[in-house]
Amino acid sequence: MLTVALDQGPFERHTPQEALARLDEIARRAAAGGARLLVCPEMSVPGYNIGADIQRLAEPADGPVGQRVRGIAAERGIAIVYGHPERDGEDVYNTAFLVSPAGDLLAAYRKTHLYGAMEQAHFRPGSLPVVQATFDDVRIGLLICYDIEFPEPARAHALAGTEFLVVPTALLPPEDAVAETLVPARAYENQIHVAYVDRCGREDELSYLGKTCLIAPDGTELARAGSGEELLFAAVDPSATTAARQVNTQLAERRPDLYRDLAEQP
């Protein structure tokens, strides 16, 4: 059983320094509440709606921001999923990092499906659809925001053994159906836990939806936020995947031989 905390926030724009200070406080609260893993939204440290500042603020995975987050994780004794623009040579990626309670980098996932003109102008898409790490005996996989709106990435995770799919996001209204219908469907059709963690409030002209949630493998809603800042707590039980797959047998009864052509470009 893995107790997780889901951080929906901040409600207002933060500088990277303010975001790191807030992360330290949220990590303290999450650990005090018994969580072993804290999940933050997409681009949680610098903010999402930062445009050309992405290039200026981008850092390697072991840059100052990464080192500070690892220090927070180690000091607070909690694993953290956070987002930051990652620089790798001349390329910049929208990356979600998973850091252990010891401050070790366990996984780094680069967003593969870029959303809108801003992301496409400043980021290079990642090329690895499945990135996983085992933490507290739970196989954790990472996606980011728009990735979950395609059926293939979540299915690839299910087939690769992911038990808990973590999806930091920056969802905007009026896309309520993504948080309320599509994310539960991804959990149900793949029989895995899915955490979908949004921002909230405003960043300049953007307003975020909120509605952060954790969905069980049978589609049950284990936690759901409203539209403001919230720190949710819920438990991920890997045995729930086994139980769900005994009832919902879609994965075992797939006929991939019938739809291989779907992967072909028209």
TORDRENGU-25517 format. One record per residue (C-alpha): residue in three letters; chain; x, y, z. Coordinates in steps of 0.2 Angstrom, whole numbers, plus 5000, padded with zeros to 4 digits. Each point is the difference from the previous one (the first is absolute). Last residue first. Layout:
BEGIN
[Ala; A; [X; Y; Z]];
...
! end
This chain:
BEGIN
[Pro; A; [4990; 5036; 4783]];
[Gln; A; [5013; 4996; 5014]];
[Glu; A; [4999; 4981; 5005]];
[Ala; A; [4996; 4997; 5018]];
[Leu; A; [4982; 4996; 4996]];
[Asp; A; [5006; 4987; 4988]];
[Arg; A; [5004; 4988; 5014]];
[Tyr; A; [4982; 4999; 5004]];
[Leu; A; [4994; 4982; 4998]];
[Asp; A; [5016; 4992; 5006]];
[Pro; A; [4999; 5011; 5016]];
[Arg; A; [4985; 4989; 5006]];
[Arg; A; [4998; 5005; 5018]];
[Glu; A; [4993; 4987; 5012]];
[Ala; A; [5012; 5001; 5014]];
[Leu; A; [5000; 5019; 5000]];
[Gln; A; [4981; 5001; 4999]];
[Thr; A; [4997; 4988; 5015]];
[Asn; A; [4991; 5011; 5012]];
[Val; A; [4995; 4990; 5015]];
[Gln; A; [5016; 4990; 5003]];
[Arg; A; [5010; 5015; 4994]];
[Ala; A; [4992; 5011; 5013]];
[Ala; A; [5006; 4989; 5014]];
[Thr; A; [5018; 4999; 4993]];
[Thr; A; [5000; 5019; 4999]];
[Ala; A; [4993; 5002; 5017]];
[Ser; A; [5014; 4990; 5007]];
[Pro; A; [5012; 5015; 4996]];
[Asp; A; [4991; 5010; 5014]];
[Val; A; [5002; 5019; 4997]];
[Ala; A; [4994; 5010; 5015]];
[Ala; A; [4993; 5018; 5001]];
[Phe; A; [5005; 5017; 5006]];
[Leu; A; [4995; 5017; 4992]];
[Leu; A; [5008; 5017; 5002]];
[Glu; A; [4989; 5013; 4993]];
[Glu; A; [5001; 5017; 4992]];
[Gly; A; [4984; 5005; 4992]];
[Ser; A; [4989; 4992; 4986]];
[Gly; A; [4993; 4985; 5009]];
[Ala; A; [5010; 4985; 5004]];
[Arg; A; [4996; 4981; 4997]];
[Ala; A; [5007; 4985; 5009]];
[Leu; A; [4997; 4981; 4999]];
[Glu; A; [4988; 5001; 4985]];
[Thr; A; [4996; 4982; 4995]];
[Gly; A; [5004; 4995; 4982]];
[Asp; A; [5004; 4982; 5004]];
[Pro; A; [5019; 5003; 5000]];
[Ala; A; [4998; 5015; 5013]];
[Ile; A; [4999; 5018; 4995]];
[Leu; A; [5010; 5014; 5008]];
[Cys; A; [4994; 5018; 4996]];
[Thr; A; [5004; 5018; 4997]];
[Lys; A; [4985; 5010; 4996]];
[Gly; A; [5009; 5016; 4997]];
[Leu; A; [4995; 5009; 4984]];
[Tyr; A; [5014; 5012; 4998]];
[Ser; A; [4997; 5018; 4994]];
[Leu; A; [5013; 5007; 4988]];
[Glu; A; [5001; 5019; 4996]];
[Asp; A; [5014; 5003; 5013]];
[Glu; A; [5002; 4984; 5009]];
[Arg; A; [4983; 4997; 5009]];
[Gly; A; [4992; 4988; 5013]];
[Cys; A; [5004; 4982; 5000]];
[Arg; A; [5013; 4988; 4994]];
[Asp; A; [4996; 4982; 4996]];
[Val; A; [5004; 4983; 5007]];
[Tyr; A; [4993; 4984; 4991]];
[Ala; A; [5005; 4985; 5010]];
[Val; A; [4995; 4984; 4991]];
[His; A; [4999; 4982; 5008]];
[Ile; A; [5000; 4986; 4988]];
[Gln; A; [4987; 4989; 4992]];
[Asn; A; [5004; 5005; 4982]];
[Glu; A; [4982; 5004; 4995]];
[Tyr; A; [4995; 5006; 5017]];
[Ala; A; [5015; 5012; 5003]];
[Arg; A; [4999; 5007; 4983]];
[Ala; A; [4981; 5002; 5002]];
[Pro; A; [5002; 5010; 5016]];
[Val; A; [5012; 5012; 4991]];
[Leu; A; [4988; 5002; 4986]];
[Thr; A; [4984; 5004; 5009]];
[Glu; A; [5003; 5013; 5014]];
[Ala; A; [5017; 5007; 4997]];
[Val; A; [4999; 4999; 4981]];
[Ala; A; [4982; 5005; 5000]];
[Asp; A; [5003; 5016; 5009]];
[Glu; A; [5009; 5007; 4985]];
[Pro; A; [4992; 5017; 5001]];
[Pro; A; [5011; 5005; 5009]];
[Leu; A; [5019; 4997; 5000]];
[Leu; A; [5010; 4985; 5005]];
[Ala; A; [5018; 5003; 5006]];
[Thr; A; [5005; 4982; 5003]];
[Pro; A; [5010; 4987; 5011]];
[Val; A; [4995; 4983; 4995]];
[Val; A; [5006; 4985; 5011]];
[Leu; A; [4995; 4983; 4995]];
[Phe; A; [5001; 4987; 5014]];
[Glu; A; [5001; 4981; 4996]];
[Thr; A; [5011; 5002; 4984]];
[Gly; A; [5004; 4982; 4994]];
[Ala; A; [5005; 5004; 4982]];
[Leu; A; [4983; 4995; 4993]];
[Ala; A; [4992; 5013; 5011]];
[His; A; [5013; 5013; 4996]];
[Ala; A; [4997; 4997; 4981]];
[Arg; A; [4981; 5002; 5003]];
[Ala; A; [5003; 5017; 5009]];
[Pro; A; [5010; 5006; 4985]];
[Glu; A; [4988; 4993; 4986]];
[Pro; A; [4984; 5007; 5006]];
[Phe; A; [5004; 5018; 4996]];
[Glu; A; [4994; 5014; 5012]];
[Ile; A; [5012; 4993; 5013]];
[Asp; A; [5015; 5008; 4991]];
[Tyr; A; [4992; 5017; 5000]];
[Cys; A; [5004; 5002; 5019]];
[Ile; A; [5017; 4991; 5003]];
[Leu; A; [5003; 4981; 5002]];
[Leu; A; [5010; 4991; 5013]];
[Gly; A; [4999; 4982; 5006]];
[Ile; A; [5002; 4993; 5017]];
[Arg; A; [5002; 4981; 5004]];
[Val; A; [4996; 4999; 5019]];
[Asp; A; [5011; 4990; 5012]];
[Asp; A; [5004; 5016; 5010]];
[Phe; A; [5006; 5008; 4984]];
[Thr; A; [5003; 4991; 4984]];
[Ala; A; [5004; 5011; 4985]];
[Gln; A; [4992; 5003; 4983]];
[Val; A; [5002; 5009; 4983]];
[Val; A; [4989; 4995; 4986]];
[Pro; A; [4998; 5010; 4984]];
[Leu; A; [5019; 5004; 4998]];
[Ser; A; [5002; 5012; 4986]];
[Gly; A; [4998; 5017; 5008]];
[Pro; A; [4993; 5015; 4990]];
[Arg; A; [5012; 5015; 4999]];
[Phe; A; [4993; 5015; 5009]];
[His; A; [4999; 5019; 4997]];
[Ala; A; [4989; 5003; 4984]];
[Gln; A; [4990; 4984; 5002]];
[Glu; A; [4996; 5004; 5018]];
[Met; A; [4994; 5017; 4996]];
[Ala; A; [4991; 4996; 4984]];
[Gly; A; [4989; 4986; 5008]];
[Tyr; A; [5002; 4984; 5009]];
[Leu; A; [5016; 4990; 4998]];
[His; A; [4998; 4981; 5000]];
[Thr; A; [5015; 4991; 5006]];
[Lys; A; [5003; 5008; 5017]];
[Arg; A; [5018; 4996; 5006]];
[Tyr; A; [5000; 4988; 5015]];
[Ala; A; [5013; 4999; 5013]];
[Ala; A; [5002; 4986; 5012]];
[Leu; A; [5008; 4995; 5017]];
[Leu; A; [5010; 5016; 5004]];
[Asp; A; [5007; 4997; 5017]];
[Gly; A; [4996; 5012; 5015]];
[Ala; A; [4998; 4986; 5013]];
[Pro; A; [4981; 5002; 5000]];
[Ser; A; [5001; 4996; 4981]];
[Val; A; [4999; 5012; 4986]];
[Leu; A; [4988; 4998; 4985]];
[Phe; A; [5002; 5013; 4986]];
[Ala; A; [4988; 5007; 4988]];
[Thr; A; [5007; 5008; 4984]];
[Asn; A; [4995; 5012; 4987]];
[Tyr; A; [5015; 4999; 4990]];
[Val; A; [5013; 5013; 4994]];
[Asp; A; [5013; 4995; 4986]];
[Glu; A; [5017; 5009; 4997]];
[Gly; A; [5009; 4988; 5012]];
[Asp; A; [4988; 4992; 5011]];
[Arg; A; [4990; 5014; 5009]];
[Glu; A; [4985; 4994; 5011]];
[Pro; A; [4985; 5012; 5002]];
[His; A; [4993; 4995; 5018]];
[Gly; A; [4987; 4989; 5007]];
[Tyr; A; [4999; 4991; 5017]];
[Val; A; [4997; 4983; 5007]];
[Ile; A; [5006; 4999; 5017]];
[Ala; A; [5005; 4985; 5012]];
[Ile; A; [4999; 5005; 5019]];
[Gly; A; [5013; 5001; 5014]];
[Arg; A; [4998; 5019; 5003]];
[Glu; A; [5019; 5003; 4999]];
[Ala; A; [5003; 4988; 4986]];
[Ala; A; [4986; 5006; 4989]];
[Ile; A; [5004; 5018; 5004]];
[Gly; A; [5018; 4997; 4995]];
[Arg; A; [4995; 4991; 4984]];
[Val; A; [4989; 5015; 4996]];
[Arg; A; [5015; 5011; 5002]];
[Gln; A; [5012; 4990; 4990]];
[Gly; A; [4987; 4999; 4986]];
[Val; A; [4998; 5019; 5000]];
[Pro; A; [5019; 5003; 5001]];
[Gly; A; [5003; 4989; 4985]];
[Asp; A; [5001; 4981; 5000]];
[Ala; A; [4986; 4997; 4988]];
[Pro; A; [5008; 5013; 4989]];
[Glu; A; [4992; 5018; 5000]];
[Ala; A; [4986; 5010; 4991]];
[Leu; A; [4997; 5017; 5008]];
[Arg; A; [5005; 5010; 4985]];
[Gln; A; [4993; 4989; 4987]];
[Ile; A; [4984; 4999; 5009]];
[Asp; A; [4999; 5018; 5003]];
[Ala; A; [4994; 5002; 4982]];
[Gly; A; [4983; 4995; 5005]];
[Ile; A; [4997; 4999; 5019]];
[Asn; A; [4983; 4992; 5001]];
[Tyr; A; [5005; 4984; 5009]];
[Gly; A; [5008; 5006; 5016]];
[Pro; A; [5018; 4999; 5005]];
[Val; A; [4999; 4986; 5012]];
[Ser; A; [4984; 4991; 4996]];
[Met; A; [5003; 4998; 4982]];
[Glu; A; [4985; 4988; 5000]];
[Pro; A; [4992; 4997; 5017]];
[Cys; A; [5008; 4993; 5016]];
[Val; A; [4999; 4982; 5007]];
[Leu; A; [5006; 4997; 5017]];
[Leu; A; [5005; 4982; 5005]];
[Arg; A; [5002; 4991; 5017]];
[Ala; A; [4985; 5009; 5007]];
[Gly; A; [4997; 4999; 5019]];
[Gly; A; [4992; 5017; 5003]];
[Ala; A; [5016; 5007; 5007]];
[Ala; A; [5008; 4995; 4984]];
[Ala; A; [4988; 5009; 4990]];
[Arg; A; [5001; 5016; 5011]];
[Arg; A; [5019; 5000; 4999]];
[Ala; A; [4999; 4997; 4981]];
[Ile; A; [4988; 5014; 4998]];
[Glu; A; [5011; 5012; 5010]];
[Asp; A; [5016; 4995; 4990]];
[Leu; A; [4989; 5002; 4984]];
[Arg; A; [4995; 5017; 5005]];
[Ala; A; [5018; 5006; 5002]];
[Leu; A; [5004; 4992; 4983]];
[Ala; A; [4985; 5009; 4992]];
[Glu; A; [5006; 5017; 5008]];
[Gln; A; [5017; 4998; 4992]];
[Pro; A; [4993; 4995; 4983]];
[Thr; A; [4989; 5015; 5001]];
[His; A; [4982; 4996; 5004]];
[Arg; A; [4984; 5004; 4991]];
[Glu; A; [4984; 4999; 5010]];
[Phe; A; [4989; 4985; 5006]];
[Pro; A; [5015; 4989; 5002]];
[Gly; A; [4994; 4986; 4999]];
[Gln; A; [4993; 4983; 5001]];
[Asp; A; [5012; 4989; 5009]];
[Leu; A; [4996; 4982; 5001]];
[Ala; A; [5006; 4990; 5015]];
[Val; A; [5003; 4981; 4998]];
[Thr; A; [4999; 4986; 5013]];
[Leu; A; [5007; 4984; 4992]];
[Met; A; [4993; 4983; 5005]];
! end
